[in-house]
Every structure is written in structure tokens, then in C-alpha cells.
């Protein structure tokens, strides 16, 4: 697993989150979109390109991260993720919105933009 590097935070790349780096990342970034997923989940695979596109398009405004629920159960439990994919929008360290299941990119983007200043 790659370590989170400061330069990647604004580059438009999706950051791979873990139980150990999750708090640090969400507390150091004003607005974060977190994709809770599993490798075996087909709707998660459908959501992956949407998440990657949003990371590029919202670079510098929103940090986009992914966390595998099978490999990082503590964070999934903390956020009470019972269905995947689940997208959680975190602003200033607090959850402000949640999307469960696959939805089109335009709808995800609209939900994120509500929380941009």
C-alpha cells in the first residue's frame, strides 16, 4: 500500500486509505470524498471510474480516497458501512453526506458541490 504523500493530495489522484492513515488524511483536508469498497463488489467496480474522474476534475478542491472494507474493518465499522459502495463526504473532519450504492457521476458531483465554499 502506498504511503500518502503530500504532493498526491492535490494532484487529482485517488488516495488509498487505511485504518492507520484515515484520521490523519480526513483531519488534514477540508473536504474529502471517501469510497468504501471491496474488490469482489460489482457495483463498487462500476463506481471506481466515477471516483477516479471526480478526483481529477475536483483536484485542488476535494481529496478523493478509497478504503477497502475487507482490509480495513475498523474504519468501516466506525462509519457504520453496511452496504457497498458507500461514498461518504467529510467536511472539516465530520461526515456531511452519504451515498449508498451506485449513482451517476453527475449526481455524486452535485452532492459534493453542495459542500464546496
SERO-4910 file (N, C-alpha, C, O; in steps of 0.05 Angstrom, whole numbers):
BEGIN
 pado doro    nc1    nc2    nc3   cac1   cac2   cac3    cc1    cc2    cc3    oc1    oc2    oc3
  Unk    A     17    -24      0      0      0      0     18     25      0     37     27     16
  Unk    A     12     43    -17     28     68    -19     23     86      5      0     88     15
  Unk    A     44     98     15     41    118     36     29    143     23     35    150      0
  Unk    A     13    157     38      1    182     28     22    203     28     34    209     49
  Unk    A     27    214      5     47    235      2     33    262     -1     11    263    -13
  Unk    A     44    283     10     32    309      9     26    318    -20      5    330    -25
  Unk    A     45    313    -38     41    322    -66     17    308    -79      4    320    -97
  Unk    A     10    284    -71    -13    269    -82    -39    281    -73    -60    276    -87
  Unk    A    -40    295    -52    -65    304    -40    -80    323    -59   -105    324    -58
  Unk    A    -66    338    -75    -79    357    -92    -75    350   -122    -82    367   -139
  Unk    A    -64    327   -128    -57    321   -155    -79    309   -172    -76    306   -196
  Unk    A   -101    303   -160   -123    291   -175   -122    261   -175   -138    248   -189
  Unk    A   -104    249   -159   -103    220   -157   -120    211   -134   -123    225   -114
  Unk    A   -131    187   -136   -146    175   -114   -126    164    -94   -107    150   -101
  Unk    A   -129    172    -69   -112    164    -47   -122    138    -35   -146    135    -30
  Unk    A   -104    119    -30   -112     93    -18   -111     97     13    -89    101     24
  Unk    A   -134     95     25   -136     99     54   -135     72     69   -142     52     58
  Unk    A   -126     74     94   -125     50    112   -135     58    139   -139     82    145
  Unk    A   -140     38    156   -147     44    184   -126     62    197   -133     79    213
  Unk    A   -101     58    190    -79     73    203    -76    101    194    -67    118    209
  Unk    A    -82    107    168    -78    135    158   -104    151    156   -103    175    149
  Unk    A   -126    138    160   -152    151    155   -156    177    170   -162    198    158
  Unk    A   -153    177    196   -157    201    212   -139    224    204   -147    247    202
  Unk    A   -114    217    199    -94    238    191   -103    251    165   -102    276    163
  Unk    A   -112    235    146   -120    246    120   -145    263    122   -146    285    111
  Unk    A   -165    253    136   -190    269    137   -187    294    154   -201    314    149
  Unk    A   -169    293    173   -166    317    190   -148    338    178   -148    361    186
  Unk    A   -132    331    158   -114    350    145   -126    362    119   -113    379    106
  Unk    A   -149    353    112   -161    362     87   -190    372     92   -205    359    106
  Unk    A   -196    395     81   -222    407     87   -246    391     77   -266    387     92
  Unk    A   -244    381     52   -267    366     41   -255    340     29   -237    341     12
  Unk    A   -267    317     38   -257    291     29   -281    274     20   -301    273     34
  Unk    A   -278    261     -3   -297    241    -12   -284    214     -8   -262    209    -19
  Unk    A   -297    197      9   -286    171     14   -304    149      2   -328    149      7
  Unk    A   -292    132    -14   -305    110    -27   -299     85    -11   -277     75    -11
  Unk    A   -319     74      4   -317     49     18   -324     27     -2   -346     27    -13
  Unk    A   -306      8     -7   -310    -12    -28   -298    -39    -20   -285    -41      1
  Unk    A   -303    -59    -36   -289    -85    -35   -283    -94    -63   -298    -88    -82
  Unk    A   -261   -109    -66   -253   -118    -92   -274   -136   -106   -276   -135   -130
  Unk    A   -288   -151    -90   -308   -171   -101   -335   -158   -109   -351   -172   -121
  Unk    A   -339   -133   -102   -365   -120   -105   -367   -108   -133   -353    -90   -141
  Unk    A   -387   -118   -149   -390   -109   -176   -400    -79   -177   -389    -64   -194
  Unk    A   -419    -70   -161   -426    -42   -162   -402    -24   -154   -400     -1   -164
  Unk    A   -385    -34   -137   -361    -19   -130   -343    -15   -154   -331      6   -158
  Unk    A   -340    -36   -170   -324    -35   -194   -336    -15   -214   -322     -1   -229
  Unk    A   -363    -13   -215   -376      6   -232   -371     34   -222   -370     53   -239
  Unk    A   -369     38   -196   -365     65   -185   -336     74   -187   -331     98   -187
  Unk    A   -318     56   -189   -289     63   -190   -282     84   -211   -268    103   -204
  Unk    A   -290     81   -236   -283    102   -256   -296    129   -250   -284    150   -256
  Unk    A   -319    129   -238   -332    154   -230   -315    168   -209   -311    192   -211
  Unk    A   -306    153   -189   -290    164   -168   -264    175   -179   -255    196   -171
  Unk    A   -251    160   -197   -226    169   -209   -230    195   -225   -213    213   -224
  Unk    A   -252    196   -240   -257    221   -256   -262    245   -237   -252    267   -243
  Unk    A   -277    240   -216   -282    262   -197   -256    272   -184   -253    296   -179
  Unk    A   -238    253   -178   -213    261   -166   -198    280   -184   -186    300   -175
  Unk    A   -198    274   -210   -184    291   -229   -198    318   -233   -185    339   -233
  Unk    A   -224    317   -235   -240    342   -241   -241    360   -217   -243    385   -220
  Unk    A   -239    349   -193   -242    366   -169   -215    369   -155   -214    377   -131
  Unk    A   -193    364   -169   -166    366   -158   -162    394   -147   -170    414   -159
  Unk    A   -150    396   -123   -146    422   -111   -169    431    -94   -166    450    -78
  Unk    A   -192    419    -97   -216    426    -81   -225    404    -62   -233    410    -40
  Unk    A   -223    380    -72   -233    357    -57   -212    335    -58   -202    328    -80
  Unk    A   -205    323    -35   -188    299    -35   -206    275    -38   -226    273    -24
  Unk    A   -199    257    -56   -215    233    -61   -198    209    -52   -176    206    -60
  Unk    A   -210    193    -35   -197    169    -25   -214    145    -26   -239    147    -27
  Unk    A   -201    122    -27   -215     96    -27   -205     80     -3   -182     80      3
  Unk    A   -224     65     10   -216     47     31   -230     20     28   -254     19     26
  Unk    A   -214     -1     28   -224    -28     25   -235    -37     51   -221    -39     71
  Unk    A   -261    -44     52   -275    -51     77   -265    -78     88   -266    -82    112
  Unk    A   -257    -96     70   -247   -122     79   -220   -120     93   -215   -134    112
  Unk    A   -203   -102     83   -176    -98     94   -176    -78    117   -156    -77    132
  Unk    A   -196    -62    120   -197    -40    140   -224    -40    154   -239    -20    152
  Unk    A   -230    -61    169   -256    -63    181   -262    -43    203   -285    -36    208
  Unk    A   -241    -33    217   -246    -14    239   -258     12    229   -277     22    241
  Unk    A   -248     22    206   -259     47    196   -287     43    184   -305     60    188
  Unk    A   -292     20    171   -318     13    161   -338     11    184   -361     21    182
  Unk    A   -330     -1    206   -347     -3    230   -353     24    242   -376     30    249
  Unk    A   -332     40    244   -335     67    255   -356     84    240   -371     99    252
  Unk    A   -356     81    214   -375     96    197   -400     80    191   -417     89    175
  Unk    A   -403     58    204   -427     41    201   -434     36    172   -456     40    163
  Unk    A   -414     26    157   -417     19    129   -427     -9    128   -412    -28    134
  Unk    A   -452    -13    120   -465    -39    119   -469    -48     90   -473    -72     85
  Unk    A   -469    -30     71   -473    -36     43   -451    -21     28   -442      0     35
  Unk    A   -442    -34      6   -422    -21    -11   -431    -22    -40   -445    -40    -48
  Unk    A   -422     -2    -56   -405     20    -48   -420     40    -31   -444     45    -34
  Unk    A   -406     52    -12   -416     75      3   -396     98     -1   -372     94      4
  Unk    A   -406    121     -9   -389    145    -11   -397    163     12   -420    169     16
  Unk    A   -376    171     26   -381    189     49   -366    215     43   -342    215     36
  Unk    A   -380    238     46   -368    264     43   -362    275     71   -380    277     87
  Unk    A   -337    281     75   -328    291    101   -317    319     98   -300    324     82
  Unk    A   -328    337    114   -320    365    114   -309    372    141   -323    369    161
  Unk    A   -285    382    142   -272    390    167   -274    368    188   -279    373    211
  Unk    A   -269    343    179   -268    321    197   -294    308    204   -295    288    219
  Unk    A   -316    319    194   -343    308    201   -358    300    176   -357    313    156
  Unk    A   -373    277    179   -390    268    157   -412    288    152   -427    295    171
  Unk    A   -415    296    127   -437    315    120   -456    303    100   -478    314     95
  Unk    A   -449    281     87   -467    269     67   -458    240     63   -435    233     68
  Unk    A   -477    223     53   -471    195     48   -488    186     24   -511    192     22
  Unk    A   -475    171      7   -488    159    -16   -483    129    -15   -461    120    -14
  Unk    A   -505    114    -16   -503     85    -15   -511     74    -42   -533     80    -52
  Unk    A   -494     57    -53   -499     45    -79   -489     62   -102   -479     84    -98
  Unk    A   -491     51   -126   -482     64   -150   -502     85   -159   -526     80   -161
  Unk    A   -492    110   -164   -508    131   -176   -490    144   -197   -466    143   -196
  Unk    A   -503    158   -216   -487    171   -238   -468    192   -227   -473    205   -206
  Unk    A   -447    197   -241   -427    216   -234   -439    244   -229   -431    257   -210
  Unk    A   -457    252   -246   -469    279   -243   -483    283   -216   -482    304   -205
  Unk    A   -495    261   -206   -508    263   -180   -488    264   -157   -492    279   -138
  Unk    A   -467    249   -160   -446    249   -139   -433    277   -139   -429    289   -118
  Unk    A   -427    287   -162   -415    314   -165   -433    336   -153   -423    354   -139
  Unk    A   -458    334   -158   -477    354   -147   -477    353   -116   -478    374   -103
  Unk    A   -476    329   -105   -476    326    -76   -450    338    -64   -451    350    -43
  Unk    A   -428    333    -78   -402    344    -68   -402    374    -69   -394    388    -51
  Unk    A   -412    385    -92   -411    414    -96   -428    430    -75   -423    453    -70
  Unk    A   -448    417    -64   -463    430    -42   -446    438    -19   -452    456     -4
  Unk    A   -423    423    -15   -406    427      8   -381    443      2   -365    448     20
  Unk    A   -378    451    -23   -355    469    -30   -363    498    -23   -386    505    -26
  Unk    A   -344    513    -15   -350    541     -9   -347    558    -33   -351    582    -32
***
